[in-house]
Amino acid sequence: MAYTALSKMSEENKKRFGKDVGPAIPEKHFNEDGFDFKSAVLRFLHNRCENLQFDAGKTKEEDDNNILLGKSMKEHQIPFNMQMDINRLCLERELERFIDSGVAEDAYTVYFCYMEMFFGDYSSSKKRVELLSEFETNGSSLLMKHRDHYSHTVYVFSLGLAIYETNAYFRKKFKEYYNFDTDESNTAEDHMAAHFFLEYWGLTSLFHDIGYPFEIPFEEVCSYYEVDNIKRKRNSVHIVYHNVNQLTKIPVKMREHLETLYGQKFTDTNKLFAHDIFNKLGVAYDINESALCNIIKCKPTKPDKYGLYMDHAWFSANLLFQKLLSFWDQGIEDRHYPIKREHIDALTAILLHNSIFKFSIAFYKKKDETGARKTPNSPLKITQHPLAYLLMLCDELQCWDRASYGRNTRQEAHPFNAEFDFSKGQINAIYVYDTDEWEKIDQYKDKYIGYLQKCLAHFPDPEKPELKSFSKMYENEQSFLEEIHKIVEIDKNNLTVSIKMAPVDRSVKHTYLSVSNFLHLYDFAVVLNARYNYNGKEDTVNTKKLEEEFETLSLEYQLSNINQAKSFSKYLNAIGCFYTDRPVSYRILDHFEESQTAVFAPMEHKRWVLEHQWMGWKNGDLYLDKEALTIIDRSFSGKDLREQLRMHKLAMDGNLSDSDIKKHYYTLTDEDKGKDWKPFNSMLKLIKKYDGLRIYQLD
């Protein structure tokens, strides 16, 4: 059944009205038997996560008191579990959208879904999450080497879902570690384990790189000297961080709580993390807890001890810990808080993923971070730390479709796509390189052949050519694979890597002239939501009021506004306009002309129709029938009934072509057509309240 609460509401409505009136059961947008990347990810959410975040207590309260506790456009319009089903459908659809495009704007909405579903508080975290992208796009071009970490994290998240869905061995070991029944015929337990995995894997993967804004300025200083080919040395000029105890300190109340979990108090996170890692890996890797604590402690303050590299993972783990603490401080006592050991598992997985495990525990390059020779330890096993294992595996595999920012990085060859086959519990990856890179790649191949010939001729110390990831995948020894095997334990037959060349389809990236600052996507969505209410009264409202109104919406309606905001750059492009927060020498657009709205109004109607069909809405106007309301026991309005039926008079059913939707638009009344463009002039006035964002006309 997959979406059981939607199905239950559909059956109830059939009994009420004697016919199928909705909600429509969401269609599957994946191959049920497929083991490709997209099918595996969506099948996990669609099938294995059935009944996600359902609450039997709230259902009983609804039945006992004849009320509804779910939110749609507003509170108390639908059953609580129906809202949870719709939330999961939102995440499924946003992940599908991201997998199809790979663009950072679509990664943004995946973040938004996860934050709203598991934290319920995106607005308080949005600046930190979004600023990661701003740091990368604006600061990373000054670095010698740097690639995207915003879309990257959502790819990592998705890869983990695909592996959990398709790899029975990983599922079994994960369930054993967290004390779930491993018998998959026990479907209720299997769903509970999947819900648990989604929450804590999401926490681990989506936030594992949020500390990069601390690493970027450190690398910028180093790059300033390296640009003249001056090699980085221990005595090179570098920066360090002070007052990091602001990130590591643990308040008294939390110390007492952690004592109930671990049997001892911790004054700071360095000691907490070292203790947790020691418990998991101490015996297998002969780790000294005190020495490990000192390594962790010195990461931000003594980078000269570790090859002069700053570890963003340290900052990511501590920033996330402080975020979790903020929920504790607010007294939020729901299913997520107080902090559990699983939260600490996510934090130590993040802490380990970059350099600490590789160079301070496993010595996978036969040396530690100081360059001292070491005997390598064994790679990490699933059974030792499942979240850290999966994060390191997926972090290594995810090297495709990452924007290059660094000066050297932009000159290298990177895969623009990857094709996966997860059948039979294996991971078979084909990394796809752009055929337009053929000249660069052919030059590398010629150099590599020359290198091999010198090796055969016993030429002394021949220089091995490099072309970033391509060379690691092309070489006979497959160093890309070898490095993964040195980090995590995985059977050599269960992970294969190959490469191929293909032309890039850039149309899926839907990029336009408008500067899509992620901070502004949220702002755009807020004013798009407000454009009906304040038409002609824009000067009477402040941004705080607009944001409060936006936050009262359900996840579905918030996302609808955000996706409309994402489409806005496309609409502006079609009429020769763009938006930016930077000063440019073009005329500011203060209102839309009728000729302009005639272009983008049908485009907005198409977006709206497809979105509603995607989300299981049906065509109809039963909710406008006053007699229909008398059939319902509760005193609902027409809009309440509309949300329960998931029916709208402007929605469309069936297989829709572009021409079908366009024809439908021209059959609408002038009033309904106006909904697709009239409020945008109000939006133009409201958006000026935000951070200098303006819309300009090219002509």
Sequence and secondary structure as in RCSB ss.txt:
>XXXX:A:sequence
MAYTALSKMSEENKKRFGKDVGPAIPEKHFNEDGFDFKSAVLRFLHNRCENLQFDAGKTKEEDDNNILLGKSMKE
HQIPFNMQMDINRLCLERELERFIDSGVAEDAYTVYFCYMEMFFGDYSSSKKRVELLSEFETNGSSLLMKHRDHY
SHTVYVFSLGLAIYETNAYFRKKFKEYYNFDTDESNTAEDHMAAHFFLEYWGLTSLFHDIGYPFEIPFEEVCSYY
EVDNIKRKRNSVHIVYHNVNQLTKIPVKMREHLETLYGQKFTDTNKLFAHDIFNKLGVAYDINESALCNIIKCKP
TKPDKYGLYMDHAWFSANLLFQKLLSFWDQGIEDRHYPIKREHIDALTAILLHNSIFKFSIAFYKKKDETGARKT
PNSPLKITQHPLAYLLMLCDELQCWDRASYGRNTRQEAHPFNAEFDFSKGQINAIYVYDTDEWEKIDQYKDKYIG
YLQKCLAHFPDPEKPELKSFSKMYENEQSFLEEIHKIVEIDKNNLTVSIKMAPVDRSVKHTYLSVSNFLHLYDFA
VVLNARYNYNGKEDTVNTKKLEEEFETLSLEYQLSNINQAKSFSKYLNAIGCFYTDRPVSYRILDHFEESQTAVF
APMEHKRWVLEHQWMGWKNGDLYLDKEALTIIDRSFSGKDLREQLRMHKLAMDGNLSDSDIKKHYYTLTDEDKGK
DWKPFNSMLKLIKKYDGLRIYQLD
>XXXX:A:secstr
  SHHHHHHHHHHHHHHSS  S       S TT  SHHHHHHHIIIIITTTTT  HHHHHHHHHHT   B SSST
TSB HHHHHHHHHHHHHHHHHHHHHH  HHHHHHHHHHHHHHHTS HHHHHHHHHHHHHHHHHHGGGSSS B  H
HHHHHHHHHHHHHHHH HHHHHHHHHHTT    TT HHHHHHHHHHHHHHHHHHHHTTTTTHHHHHHHHHHHHHH
HTTT    TTS       THHHHB  HHHHHHHHHHHSS  SBHHHHHHHHHHHHHHHHHT  HHHHHHHHHHTT
T GGGGTT   HHHHHHHHHHHHHHHHHHTT  STT S  HHHHHHHHHHHIIIIIIIIIIS TTSB TT  B  
    B TTT HHHHHHHHHHHH  SS  B STTGGGS   SEEEEE GGG EEEEEEEEGGGHHHHHHHHHHHHH
HHHHHHTT SS      HHHHHHHSTT HHHHHHHHHB   GGGEEEEEEEE   GGGG   SS   HHHHHHHH
HHHHHTTTTTT GGG  HHHHHHHHHTS HHHHHHHHHHHHHHHHHHHHTTEEEESS  SSEE  S  HHHHHHH
HHHHHHHHHHHHHHTT EE  GGG HHHHHHSSS   HHHHHHHHTEETT   SS  HHHHHHHHHTS HHHHHT
TTHHHHHHHHHHTTSTT EEEE  
